[in-house]
């Protein structure tokens, strides 16, 4: 199953770490362009889902940080829907 692929898991874990760091910086008032960075991160996450066809909820690295990803999506000005977490 593709969701169990260690490379995919690591890629999403790294993106999730970047999402957490951005949220921390926003909270501390250190983020220069938080909306643009959030949009870039959510775009990369969507691209991974689209290219692999994976349902992100099947990837442990994503499931462990869904709250952060929802906050990133709100910051980017979009909502997390089934279309953003599943390949279309």
PyMOL Python script that loads the backbone (N, CA, C, O; Angstrom):
from pymol import cmd

cmd.read_pdbstr("""\
ATOM      1  N   UNK A   1       0.844  -1.186   0.000  1.00  0.00           N
ATOM      2  CA  UNK A   1       0.000   0.000   0.000  1.00  0.00           C
ATOM      3  C   UNK A   1       0.883   1.241   0.000  1.00  0.00           C
ATOM      4  O   UNK A   1       1.853   1.319   0.754  1.00  0.00           O
ATOM      5  N   UNK A   2       0.550   2.199  -0.836  1.00  0.00           N
ATOM      6  CA  UNK A   2       1.382   3.387  -0.998  1.00  0.00           C
ATOM      7  C   UNK A   2       1.450   4.232   0.275  1.00  0.00           C
ATOM      8  O   UNK A   2       2.475   4.862   0.534  1.00  0.00           O
ATOM      9  N   UNK A   3       0.385   4.258   1.069  1.00  0.00           N
ATOM     10  CA  UNK A   3       0.377   5.065   2.293  1.00  0.00           C
ATOM     11  C   UNK A   3       1.418   4.582   3.292  1.00  0.00           C
ATOM     12  O   UNK A   3       1.811   5.340   4.179  1.00  0.00           O
ATOM     13  N   UNK A   4       1.872   3.347   3.170  1.00  0.00           N
ATOM     14  CA  UNK A   4       2.872   2.804   4.081  1.00  0.00           C
ATOM     15  C   UNK A   4       4.291   2.988   3.555  1.00  0.00           C
ATOM     16  O   UNK A   4       5.246   2.540   4.189  1.00  0.00           O
ATOM     17  N   UNK A   5       4.436   3.631   2.421  1.00  0.00           N
ATOM     18  CA  UNK A   5       5.737   3.860   1.813  1.00  0.00           C
ATOM     19  C   UNK A   5       6.562   4.777   2.723  1.00  0.00           C
ATOM     20  O   UNK A   5       6.120   5.880   3.042  1.00  0.00           O
ATOM     21  N   UNK A   6       7.758   4.336   3.146  1.00  0.00           N
ATOM     22  CA  UNK A   6       8.564   5.146   4.061  1.00  0.00           C
ATOM     23  C   UNK A   6       9.016   6.485   3.467  1.00  0.00           C
ATOM     24  O   UNK A   6       9.167   7.465   4.196  1.00  0.00           O
ATOM     25  N   UNK A   7       9.228   6.530   2.168  1.00  0.00           N
ATOM     26  CA  UNK A   7       9.630   7.791   1.533  1.00  0.00           C
ATOM     27  C   UNK A   7       8.477   8.785   1.579  1.00  0.00           C
ATOM     28  O   UNK A   7       8.687   9.960   1.882  1.00  0.00           O
ATOM     29  N   UNK A   8       7.273   8.332   1.285  1.00  0.00           N
ATOM     30  CA  UNK A   8       6.090   9.179   1.357  1.00  0.00           C
ATOM     31  C   UNK A   8       5.873   9.649   2.794  1.00  0.00           C
ATOM     32  O   UNK A   8       5.611  10.827   3.037  1.00  0.00           O
ATOM     33  N   UNK A   9       5.983   8.722   3.738  1.00  0.00           N
ATOM     34  CA  UNK A   9       5.812   9.070   5.146  1.00  0.00           C
ATOM     35  C   UNK A   9       6.822  10.150   5.545  1.00  0.00           C
ATOM     36  O   UNK A   9       6.459  11.126   6.202  1.00  0.00           O
ATOM     37  N   UNK A  10       8.071   9.979   5.153  1.00  0.00           N
ATOM     38  CA  UNK A  10       9.119  10.951   5.506  1.00  0.00           C
ATOM     39  C   UNK A  10       8.862  12.307   4.862  1.00  0.00           C
ATOM     40  O   UNK A  10       9.056  13.340   5.503  1.00  0.00           O
ATOM     41  N   UNK A  11       8.432  12.320   3.612  1.00  0.00           N
ATOM     42  CA  UNK A  11       8.144  13.585   2.928  1.00  0.00           C
ATOM     43  C   UNK A  11       7.026  14.341   3.643  1.00  0.00           C
ATOM     44  O   UNK A  11       7.119  15.551   3.850  1.00  0.00           O
ATOM     45  N   UNK A  12       5.984  13.629   4.012  1.00  0.00           N
ATOM     46  CA  UNK A  12       4.869  14.276   4.703  1.00  0.00           C
ATOM     47  C   UNK A  12       5.268  14.674   6.119  1.00  0.00           C
ATOM     48  O   UNK A  12       4.814  15.702   6.621  1.00  0.00           O
ATOM     49  N   UNK A  13       6.105  13.879   6.767  1.00  0.00           N
ATOM     50  CA  UNK A  13       6.599  14.235   8.100  1.00  0.00           C
ATOM     51  C   UNK A  13       7.420  15.529   8.039  1.00  0.00           C
ATOM     52  O   UNK A  13       7.289  16.389   8.910  1.00  0.00           O
ATOM     53  N   UNK A  14       8.256  15.663   7.019  1.00  0.00           N
ATOM     54  CA  UNK A  14       9.046  16.890   6.871  1.00  0.00           C
ATOM     55  C   UNK A  14       8.151  18.093   6.608  1.00  0.00           C
ATOM     56  O   UNK A  14       8.362  19.160   7.186  1.00  0.00           O
ATOM     57  N   UNK A  15       7.164  17.935   5.749  1.00  0.00           N
ATOM     58  CA  UNK A  15       6.217  19.030   5.503  1.00  0.00           C
ATOM     59  C   UNK A  15       5.450  19.375   6.769  1.00  0.00           C
ATOM     60  O   UNK A  15       5.215  20.548   7.061  1.00  0.00           O
ATOM     61  N   UNK A  16       5.060  18.346   7.520  1.00  0.00           N
ATOM     62  CA  UNK A  16       4.330  18.574   8.764  1.00  0.00           C
ATOM     63  C   UNK A  16       5.197  19.321   9.770  1.00  0.00           C
ATOM     64  O   UNK A  16       4.700  20.168  10.512  1.00  0.00           O
ATOM     65  N   UNK A  17       6.481  19.012   9.797  1.00  0.00           N
ATOM     66  CA  UNK A  17       7.411  19.743  10.663  1.00  0.00           C
ATOM     67  C   UNK A  17       7.509  21.204  10.259  1.00  0.00           C
ATOM     68  O   UNK A  17       7.554  22.088  11.114  1.00  0.00           O
ATOM     69  N   UNK A  18       7.543  21.457   8.961  1.00  0.00           N
ATOM     70  CA  UNK A  18       7.580  22.833   8.469  1.00  0.00           C
ATOM     71  C   UNK A  18       6.280  23.566   8.810  1.00  0.00           C
ATOM     72  O   UNK A  18       6.298  24.754   9.131  1.00  0.00           O
ATOM     73  N   UNK A  19       5.164  22.856   8.739  1.00  0.00           N
ATOM     74  CA  UNK A  19       3.875  23.457   9.097  1.00  0.00           C
ATOM     75  C   UNK A  19       3.862  23.843  10.581  1.00  0.00           C
ATOM     76  O   UNK A  19       3.409  24.930  10.940  1.00  0.00           O
ATOM     77  N   UNK A  20       4.357  22.954  11.432  1.00  0.00           N
ATOM     78  CA  UNK A  20       4.425  23.241  12.858  1.00  0.00           C
ATOM     79  C   UNK A  20       5.321  24.448  13.122  1.00  0.00           C
ATOM     80  O   UNK A  20       4.975  25.322  13.916  1.00  0.00           O
ATOM     81  N   UNK A  21       6.472  24.493  12.456  1.00  0.00           N
ATOM     82  CA  UNK A  21       7.402  25.612  12.643  1.00  0.00           C
ATOM     83  C   UNK A  21       6.763  26.929  12.211  1.00  0.00           C
ATOM     84  O   UNK A  21       6.940  27.952  12.872  1.00  0.00           O
ATOM     85  N   UNK A  22       6.024  26.906  11.109  1.00  0.00           N
ATOM     86  CA  UNK A  22       5.351  28.119  10.657  1.00  0.00           C
ATOM     87  C   UNK A  22       4.320  28.577  11.688  1.00  0.00           C
ATOM     88  O   UNK A  22       4.255  29.761  12.022  1.00  0.00           O
ATOM     89  N   UNK A  23       3.525  27.650  12.185  1.00  0.00           N
ATOM     90  CA  UNK A  23       2.520  28.029  13.183  1.00  0.00           C
ATOM     91  C   UNK A  23       3.177  28.591  14.436  1.00  0.00           C
ATOM     92  O   UNK A  23       2.675  29.550  15.024  1.00  0.00           O
ATOM     93  N   UNK A  24       4.281  28.010  14.843  1.00  0.00           N
ATOM     94  CA  UNK A  24       5.028  28.511  16.008  1.00  0.00           C
ATOM     95  C   UNK A  24       5.522  29.932  15.741  1.00  0.00           C
ATOM     96  O   UNK A  24       5.421  30.800  16.608  1.00  0.00           O
ATOM     97  N   UNK A  25       6.057  30.170  14.534  1.00  0.00           N
ATOM     98  CA  UNK A  25       6.557  31.498  14.185  1.00  0.00           C
ATOM     99  C   UNK A  25       5.431  32.523  14.089  1.00  0.00           C
ATOM    100  O   UNK A  25       5.601  33.675  14.488  1.00  0.00           O
ATOM    101  N   UNK A  26       4.297  32.112  13.566  1.00  0.00           N
ATOM    102  CA  UNK A  26       3.143  33.013  13.491  1.00  0.00           C
ATOM    103  C   UNK A  26       2.720  33.401  14.906  1.00  0.00           C
ATOM    104  O   UNK A  26       2.479  34.575  15.187  1.00  0.00           O
ATOM    105  N   UNK A  27       2.632  32.434  15.773  1.00  0.00           N
ATOM    106  CA  UNK A  27       2.225  32.698  17.155  1.00  0.00           C
ATOM    107  C   UNK A  27       3.205  33.642  17.853  1.00  0.00           C
ATOM    108  O   UNK A  27       2.799  34.479  18.659  1.00  0.00           O
ATOM    109  N   UNK A  28       4.481  33.506  17.543  1.00  0.00           N
ATOM    110  CA  UNK A  28       5.509  34.350  18.162  1.00  0.00           C
ATOM    111  C   UNK A  28       5.694  35.685  17.443  1.00  0.00           C
ATOM    112  O   UNK A  28       6.479  36.526  17.880  1.00  0.00           O
ATOM    113  N   UNK A  29       4.969  35.876  16.341  1.00  0.00           N
ATOM    114  CA  UNK A  29       5.082  37.118  15.588  1.00  0.00           C
ATOM    115  C   UNK A  29       6.347  37.211  14.750  1.00  0.00           C
ATOM    116  O   UNK A  29       6.784  38.313  14.417  1.00  0.00           O
ATOM    117  N   UNK A  30       6.940  36.083  14.405  1.00  0.00           N
ATOM    118  CA  UNK A  30       8.192  36.067  13.642  1.00  0.00           C
ATOM    119  C   UNK A  30       8.011  35.711  12.168  1.00  0.00           C
ATOM    120  O   UNK A  30       8.991  35.697  11.424  1.00  0.00           O
ATOM    121  N   UNK A  31       6.815  35.429  11.736  1.00  0.00           N
ATOM    122  CA  UNK A  31       6.591  35.002  10.340  1.00  0.00           C
ATOM    123  C   UNK A  31       6.423  36.233   9.453  1.00  0.00           C
ATOM    124  O   UNK A  31       5.559  37.074   9.698  1.00  0.00           O
ATOM    125  N   UNK A  32       7.258  36.326   8.424  1.00  0.00           N
ATOM    126  CA  UNK A  32       7.237  37.486   7.533  1.00  0.00           C
ATOM    127  C   UNK A  32       6.012  37.481   6.614  1.00  0.00           C
ATOM    128  O   UNK A  32       5.311  38.488   6.510  1.00  0.00           O
ATOM    129  N   UNK A  33       5.755  36.363   5.954  1.00  0.00           N
ATOM    130  CA  UNK A  33       4.621  36.249   5.035  1.00  0.00           C
ATOM    131  C   UNK A  33       3.883  34.953   5.330  1.00  0.00           C
ATOM    132  O   UNK A  33       3.970  34.003   4.551  1.00  0.00           O
ATOM    133  N   UNK A  34       3.159  34.898   6.438  1.00  0.00           N
ATOM    134  CA  UNK A  34       2.561  33.633   6.859  1.00  0.00           C
ATOM    135  C   UNK A  34       1.540  33.063   5.886  1.00  0.00           C
ATOM    136  O   UNK A  34       1.505  31.849   5.682  1.00  0.00           O
ATOM    137  N   UNK A  35       0.710  33.904   5.279  1.00  0.00           N
ATOM    138  CA  UNK A  35      -0.290  33.384   4.342  1.00  0.00           C
ATOM    139  C   UNK A  35       0.360  32.763   3.117  1.00  0.00           C
ATOM    140  O   UNK A  35      -0.056  31.700   2.657  1.00  0.00           O
ATOM    141  N   UNK A  36       1.368  33.419   2.597  1.00  0.00           N
ATOM    142  CA  UNK A  36       2.056  32.894   1.413  1.00  0.00           C
ATOM    143  C   UNK A  36       2.761  31.579   1.742  1.00  0.00           C
ATOM    144  O   UNK A  36       2.710  30.630   0.960  1.00  0.00           O
ATOM    145  N   UNK A  37       3.415  31.526   2.893  1.00  0.00           N
ATOM    146  CA  UNK A  37       4.106  30.297   3.285  1.00  0.00           C
ATOM    147  C   UNK A  37       3.098  29.172   3.542  1.00  0.00           C
ATOM    148  O   UNK A  37       3.336  28.026   3.161  1.00  0.00           O
ATOM    149  N   UNK A  38       1.986  29.494   4.183  1.00  0.00           N
ATOM    150  CA  UNK A  38       0.944  28.487   4.430  1.00  0.00           C
ATOM    151  C   UNK A  38       0.392  27.967   3.102  1.00  0.00           C
ATOM    152  O   UNK A  38       0.176  26.765   2.944  1.00  0.00           O
ATOM    153  N   UNK A  39       0.167  28.857   2.166  1.00  0.00           N
ATOM    154  CA  UNK A  39      -0.340  28.447   0.852  1.00  0.00           C
ATOM    155  C   UNK A  39       0.670  27.543   0.146  1.00  0.00           C
ATOM    156  O   UNK A  39       0.285  26.575  -0.509  1.00  0.00           O
ATOM    157  N   UNK A  40       1.952  27.854   0.278  1.00  0.00           N
ATOM    158  CA  UNK A  40       2.991  27.028  -0.343  1.00  0.00           C
ATOM    159  C   UNK A  40       3.009  25.630   0.278  1.00  0.00           C
ATOM    160  O   UNK A  40       3.110  24.633  -0.437  1.00  0.00           O
ATOM    161  N   UNK A  41       2.914  25.559   1.599  1.00  0.00           N
ATOM    162  CA  UNK A  41       2.922  24.262   2.277  1.00  0.00           C
ATOM    163  C   UNK A  41       1.696  23.427   1.915  1.00  0.00           C
ATOM    164  O   UNK A  41       1.821  22.239   1.617  1.00  0.00           O
ATOM    165  N   UNK A  42       0.521  24.035   1.940  1.00  0.00           N
ATOM    166  CA  UNK A  42      -0.699  23.280   1.629  1.00  0.00           C
ATOM    167  C   UNK A  42      -0.677  22.861   0.160  1.00  0.00           C
ATOM    168  O   UNK A  42      -1.174  21.790  -0.189  1.00  0.00           O
ATOM    169  N   UNK A  43      -0.104  23.699  -0.695  1.00  0.00           N
ATOM    170  CA  UNK A  43       0.031  23.340  -2.109  1.00  0.00           C
ATOM    171  C   UNK A  43       0.936  22.133  -2.307  1.00  0.00           C
ATOM    172  O   UNK A  43       0.637  21.252  -3.113  1.00  0.00           O
ATOM    173  N   UNK A  44       2.032  22.096  -1.578  1.00  0.00           N
ATOM    174  CA  UNK A  44       2.947  20.948  -1.677  1.00  0.00           C
ATOM    175  C   UNK A  44       2.269  19.680  -1.169  1.00  0.00           C
ATOM    176  O   UNK A  44       2.429  18.610  -1.756  1.00  0.00           O
ATOM    177  N   UNK A  45       1.518  19.798  -0.085  1.00  0.00           N
ATOM    178  CA  UNK A  45       0.801  18.638   0.454  1.00  0.00           C
ATOM    179  C   UNK A  45      -0.230  18.128  -0.553  1.00  0.00           C
ATOM    180  O   UNK A  45      -0.342  16.923  -0.775  1.00  0.00           O
ATOM    181  N   UNK A  46      -0.968  19.034  -1.150  1.00  0.00           N
ATOM    182  CA  UNK A  46      -1.966  18.645  -2.155  1.00  0.00           C
ATOM    183  C   UNK A  46      -1.300  17.993  -3.360  1.00  0.00           C
ATOM    184  O   UNK A  46      -1.832  17.037  -3.924  1.00  0.00           O
ATOM    185  N   UNK A  47      -0.145  18.504  -3.753  1.00  0.00           N
ATOM    186  CA  UNK A  47       0.563  17.940  -4.901  1.00  0.00           C
ATOM    187  C   UNK A  47       1.014  16.510  -4.615  1.00  0.00           C
ATOM    188  O   UNK A  47       0.931  15.646  -5.488  1.00  0.00           O
ATOM    189  N   UNK A  48       1.489  16.260  -3.402  1.00  0.00           N
ATOM    190  CA  UNK A  48       1.870  14.896  -3.024  1.00  0.00           C
ATOM    191  C   UNK A  48       0.661  13.979  -3.123  1.00  0.00           C
ATOM    192  O   UNK A  48       0.750  12.887  -3.682  1.00  0.00           O
ATOM    193  N   UNK A  49      -0.474  14.423  -2.578  1.00  0.00           N
ATOM    194  CA  UNK A  49      -1.683  13.601  -2.622  1.00  0.00           C
ATOM    195  C   UNK A  49      -2.113  13.349  -4.063  1.00  0.00           C
ATOM    196  O   UNK A  49      -2.495  12.234  -4.417  1.00  0.00           O
ATOM    197  N   UNK A  50      -2.048  14.389  -4.891  1.00  0.00           N
ATOM    198  CA  UNK A  50      -2.468  14.253  -6.290  1.00  0.00           C
ATOM    199  C   UNK A  50      -1.542  13.311  -7.055  1.00  0.00           C
ATOM    200  O   UNK A  50      -2.007  12.440  -7.790  1.00  0.00           O
ATOM    201  N   UNK A  51      -0.255  13.483  -6.885  1.00  0.00           N
ATOM    202  CA  UNK A  51       0.717  12.680  -7.643  1.00  0.00           C
ATOM    203  C   UNK A  51       0.745  11.215  -7.218  1.00  0.00           C
ATOM    204  O   UNK A  51       0.978  10.333  -8.044  1.00  0.00           O
ATOM    205  N   UNK A  52       0.509  10.954  -5.940  1.00  0.00           N
ATOM    206  CA  UNK A  52       0.590   9.580  -5.451  1.00  0.00           C
ATOM    207  C   UNK A  52      -0.760   8.881  -5.430  1.00  0.00           C
ATOM    208  O   UNK A  52      -0.830   7.652  -5.420  1.00  0.00           O
ATOM    209  N   UNK A  53      -1.833   9.665  -5.423  1.00  0.00           N
ATOM    210  CA  UNK A  53      -3.161   9.079  -5.326  1.00  0.00           C
ATOM    211  C   UNK A  53      -3.499   8.595  -3.923  1.00  0.00           C
ATOM    212  O   UNK A  53      -4.475   7.870  -3.732  1.00  0.00           O
ATOM    213  N   UNK A  54      -2.704   8.989  -2.954  1.00  0.00           N
ATOM    214  CA  UNK A  54      -2.898   8.530  -1.584  1.00  0.00           C
ATOM    215  C   UNK A  54      -3.959   9.366  -0.869  1.00  0.00           C
ATOM    216  O   UNK A  54      -4.071  10.572  -1.085  1.00  0.00           O
ATOM    217  N   UNK A  55      -4.727   8.704  -0.021  1.00  0.00           N
ATOM    218  CA  UNK A  55      -5.606   9.401   0.901  1.00  0.00           C
ATOM    219  C   UNK A  55      -4.721   9.765   2.087  1.00  0.00           C
ATOM    220  O   UNK A  55      -4.222   8.878   2.780  1.00  0.00           O
ATOM    221  N   UNK A  56      -4.525  11.035   2.325  1.00  0.00           N
ATOM    222  CA  UNK A  56      -3.591  11.464   3.360  1.00  0.00           C
ATOM    223  C   UNK A  56      -3.928  10.910   4.738  1.00  0.00           C
ATOM    224  O   UNK A  56      -3.033  10.719   5.562  1.00  0.00           O
ATOM    225  N   UNK A  57      -5.196  10.653   4.997  1.00  0.00           N
ATOM    226  CA  UNK A  57      -5.569  10.099   6.306  1.00  0.00           C
ATOM    227  C   UNK A  57      -5.029   8.686   6.497  1.00  0.00           C
ATOM    228  O   UNK A  57      -5.042   8.169   7.615  1.00  0.00           O
ATOM    229  N   UNK A  58      -4.557   8.055   5.430  1.00  0.00           N
ATOM    230  CA  UNK A  58      -3.934   6.737   5.539  1.00  0.00           C
ATOM    231  C   UNK A  58      -2.451   6.825   5.880  1.00  0.00           C
ATOM    232  O   UNK A  58      -1.816   5.803   6.142  1.00  0.00           O
ATOM    233  N   UNK A  59      -1.891   8.032   5.881  1.00  0.00           N
ATOM    234  CA  UNK A  59      -0.465   8.229   6.151  1.00  0.00           C
ATOM    235  C   UNK A  59      -0.297   8.676   7.607  1.00  0.00           C
ATOM    236  O   UNK A  59      -0.784   9.742   7.982  1.00  0.00           O
ATOM    237  N   UNK A  60       0.381   7.880   8.422  1.00  0.00           N
ATOM    238  CA  UNK A  60       0.528   8.224   9.841  1.00  0.00           C
ATOM    239  C   UNK A  60       1.091   9.622  10.090  1.00  0.00           C
ATOM    240  O   UNK A  60       0.643  10.311  11.006  1.00  0.00           O
ATOM    241  N   UNK A  61       2.052  10.045   9.301  1.00  0.00           N
ATOM    242  CA  UNK A  61       2.655  11.373   9.501  1.00  0.00           C
ATOM    243  C   UNK A  61       1.624  12.483   9.328  1.00  0.00           C
ATOM    244  O   UNK A  61       1.713  13.514   9.995  1.00  0.00           O
ATOM    245  N   UNK A  62       0.657  12.292   8.452  1.00  0.00           N
ATOM    246  CA  UNK A  62      -0.403  13.284   8.275  1.00  0.00           C
ATOM    247  C   UNK A  62      -1.405  13.202   9.422  1.00  0.00           C
ATOM    248  O   UNK A  62      -1.786  14.220  10.001  1.00  0.00           O
ATOM    249  N   UNK A  63      -1.823  11.994   9.741  1.00  0.00           N
ATOM    250  CA  UNK A  63      -2.805  11.814  10.820  1.00  0.00           C
ATOM    251  C   UNK A  63      -2.319  12.414  12.135  1.00  0.00           C
ATOM    252  O   UNK A  63      -3.111  12.951  12.910  1.00  0.00           O
ATOM    253  N   UNK A  64      -1.023  12.320  12.383  1.00  0.00           N
ATOM    254  CA  UNK A  64      -0.467  12.828  13.629  1.00  0.00           C
ATOM    255  C   UNK A  64      -0.474  14.349  13.694  1.00  0.00           C
ATOM    256  O   UNK A  64      -0.286  14.919  14.768  1.00  0.00           O
ATOM    257  N   UNK A  65      -0.685  15.006  12.580  1.00  0.00           N
ATOM    258  CA  UNK A  65      -0.638  16.473  12.580  1.00  0.00           C
ATOM    259  C   UNK A  65      -1.824  17.111  11.858  1.00  0.00           C
ATOM    260  O   UNK A  65      -1.694  18.198  11.295  1.00  0.00           O
ATOM    261  N   UNK A  66      -2.965  16.449  11.870  1.00  0.00           N
ATOM    262  CA  UNK A  66      -4.126  17.007  11.156  1.00  0.00           C
ATOM    263  C   UNK A  66      -4.550  18.359  11.718  1.00  0.00           C
ATOM    264  O   UNK A  66      -4.989  19.226  10.962  1.00  0.00           O
ATOM    265  N   UNK A  67      -4.428  18.552  13.020  1.00  0.00           N
ATOM    266  CA  UNK A  67      -4.805  19.844  13.608  1.00  0.00           C
ATOM    267  C   UNK A  67      -3.922  20.953  13.052  1.00  0.00           C
ATOM    268  O   UNK A  67      -4.412  22.028  12.708  1.00  0.00           O
ATOM    269  N   UNK A  68      -2.632  20.696  12.963  1.00  0.00           N
ATOM    270  CA  UNK A  68      -1.726  21.699  12.381  1.00  0.00           C
ATOM    271  C   UNK A  68      -2.066  21.968  10.924  1.00  0.00           C
ATOM    272  O   UNK A  68      -2.044  23.118  10.485  1.00  0.00           O
ATOM    273  N   UNK A  69      -2.383  20.912  10.163  1.00  0.00           N
ATOM    274  CA  UNK A  69      -2.714  21.116   8.754  1.00  0.00           C
ATOM    275  C   UNK A  69      -4.008  21.894   8.588  1.00  0.00           C
ATOM    276  O   UNK A  69      -4.137  22.683   7.652  1.00  0.00           O
ATOM    277  N   UNK A  70      -4.952  21.688   9.466  1.00  0.00           N
ATOM    278  CA  UNK A  70      -6.193  22.486   9.399  1.00  0.00           C
ATOM    279  C   UNK A  70      -5.894  23.952   9.676  1.00  0.00           C
ATOM    280  O   UNK A  70      -6.442  24.834   9.015  1.00  0.00           O
ATOM    281  N   UNK A  71      -5.031  24.215  10.644  1.00  0.00           N
ATOM    282  CA  UNK A  71      -4.648  25.596  10.943  1.00  0.00           C
ATOM    283  C   UNK A  71      -3.895  26.216   9.764  1.00  0.00           C
ATOM    284  O   UNK A  71      -4.105  27.386   9.445  1.00  0.00           O
ATOM    285  N   UNK A  72      -3.039  25.458   9.129  1.00  0.00           N
ATOM    286  CA  UNK A  72      -2.308  25.944   7.952  1.00  0.00           C
ATOM    287  C   UNK A  72      -3.288  26.268   6.826  1.00  0.00           C
ATOM    288  O   UNK A  72      -3.154  27.294   6.160  1.00  0.00           O
ATOM    289  N   UNK A  73      -4.267  25.401   6.616  1.00  0.00           N
ATOM    290  CA  UNK A  73      -5.264  25.643   5.561  1.00  0.00           C
ATOM    291  C   UNK A  73      -6.059  26.912   5.854  1.00  0.00           C
ATOM    292  O   UNK A  73      -6.318  27.702   4.947  1.00  0.00           O
ATOM    293  N   UNK A  74      -6.445  27.112   7.104  1.00  0.00           N
ATOM    294  CA  UNK A  74      -7.163  28.344   7.454  1.00  0.00           C
ATOM    295  C   UNK A  74      -6.274  29.562   7.237  1.00  0.00           C
ATOM    296  O   UNK A  74      -6.728  30.579   6.713  1.00  0.00           O
ATOM    297  N   UNK A  75      -5.017  29.464   7.635  1.00  0.00           N
ATOM    298  CA  UNK A  75      -4.078  30.564   7.454  1.00  0.00           C
ATOM    299  C   UNK A  75      -3.890  30.885   5.979  1.00  0.00           C
ATOM    300  O   UNK A  75      -3.769  32.050   5.601  1.00  0.00           O
ATOM    301  N   UNK A  76      -3.867  29.867   5.160  1.00  0.00           N
ATOM    302  CA  UNK A  76      -3.706  30.065   3.712  1.00  0.00           C
ATOM    303  C   UNK A  76      -4.973  30.614   3.074  1.00  0.00           C
ATOM    304  O   UNK A  76      -4.956  31.037   1.918  1.00  0.00           O
ATOM    305  N   UNK A  77      -6.069  30.609   3.819  1.00  0.00           N
ATOM    306  CA  UNK A  77      -7.317  31.135   3.284  1.00  0.00           C
ATOM    307  C   UNK A  77      -8.176  30.096   2.605  1.00  0.00           C
ATOM    308  O   UNK A  77      -9.092  30.434   1.855  1.00  0.00           O
ATOM    309  N   UNK A  78      -7.882  28.818   2.866  1.00  0.00           N
ATOM    310  CA  UNK A  78      -8.683  27.747   2.294  1.00  0.00           C
ATOM    311  C   UNK A  78      -9.107  26.810   3.407  1.00  0.00           C
ATOM    312  O   UNK A  78      -8.552  26.837   4.506  1.00  0.00           O
ATOM    313  N   UNK A  79     -10.075  25.998   3.118  1.00  0.00           N
ATOM    314  CA  UNK A  79     -10.527  25.015   4.096  1.00  0.00           C
ATOM    315  C   UNK A  79     -10.057  23.633   3.715  1.00  0.00           C
ATOM    316  O   UNK A  79      -9.845  23.342   2.537  1.00  0.00           O
ATOM    317  N   UNK A  80      -9.897  22.795   4.692  1.00  0.00           N
ATOM    318  CA  UNK A  80      -9.540  21.403   4.423  1.00  0.00           C
ATOM    319  C   UNK A  80     -10.828  20.641   4.182  1.00  0.00           C
ATOM    320  O   UNK A  80     -11.696  20.565   5.052  1.00  0.00           O
ATOM    321  N   UNK A  81     -10.940  20.085   3.002  1.00  0.00           N
ATOM    322  CA  UNK A  81     -12.100  19.284   2.651  1.00  0.00           C
ATOM    323  C   UNK A  81     -11.614  17.931   2.186  1.00  0.00           C
ATOM    324  O   UNK A  81     -10.411  17.675   2.148  1.00  0.00           O
ATOM    325  N   UNK A  82     -12.535  17.074   1.837  1.00  0.00           N
ATOM    326  CA  UNK A  82     -12.123  15.757   1.352  1.00  0.00           C
ATOM    327  C   UNK A  82     -11.298  15.894   0.078  1.00  0.00           C
ATOM    328  O   UNK A  82     -10.444  15.046  -0.184  1.00  0.00           O
ATOM    329  N   UNK A  83     -11.524  16.929  -0.720  1.00  0.00           N
ATOM    330  CA  UNK A  83     -10.755  17.114  -1.947  1.00  0.00           C
ATOM    331  C   UNK A  83      -9.286  17.457  -1.653  1.00  0.00           C
ATOM    332  O   UNK A  83      -8.413  17.149  -2.465  1.00  0.00           O
ATOM    333  N   UNK A  84      -9.003  18.083  -0.516  1.00  0.00           N
ATOM    334  CA  UNK A  84      -7.622  18.430  -0.221  1.00  0.00           C
ATOM    335  C   UNK A  84      -6.880  17.279   0.420  1.00  0.00           C
ATOM    336  O   UNK A  84      -5.650  17.286   0.459  1.00  0.00           O
ATOM    337  N   UNK A  85      -7.589  16.303   0.918  1.00  0.00           N
ATOM    338  CA  UNK A  85      -6.920  15.195   1.584  1.00  0.00           C
ATOM    339  C   UNK A  85      -6.973  13.895   0.795  1.00  0.00           C
ATOM    340  O   UNK A  85      -6.441  12.873   1.229  1.00  0.00           O
ATOM    341  N   UNK A  86      -7.617  13.941  -0.365  1.00  0.00           N
ATOM    342  CA  UNK A  86      -7.688  12.754  -1.221  1.00  0.00           C
ATOM    343  C   UNK A  86      -7.340  13.187  -2.632  1.00  0.00           C
ATOM    344  O   UNK A  86      -7.675  14.291  -3.062  1.00  0.00           O
ATOM    345  N   UNK A  87      -6.679  12.323  -3.327  1.00  0.00           N
ATOM    346  CA  UNK A  87      -6.370  12.604  -4.727  1.00  0.00           C
ATOM    347  C   UNK A  87      -7.670  12.629  -5.520  1.00  0.00           C
ATOM    348  O   UNK A  87      -8.555  11.800  -5.304  1.00  0.00           O
ATOM    349  N   UNK A  88      -7.778  13.574  -6.427  1.00  0.00           N
ATOM    350  CA  UNK A  88      -8.998  13.728  -7.203  1.00  0.00           C
ATOM    351  C   UNK A  88      -8.893  13.009  -8.448  1.00  0.00           C
ATOM    352  O   UNK A  88      -9.829  13.018  -9.247  1.00  0.00           O
TER     353      UNK A  88
END
""", "prot")
cmd.dss("prot")
cmd.show_as("cartoon", "prot")
cmd.util.cbc("prot")
cmd.orient("prot")
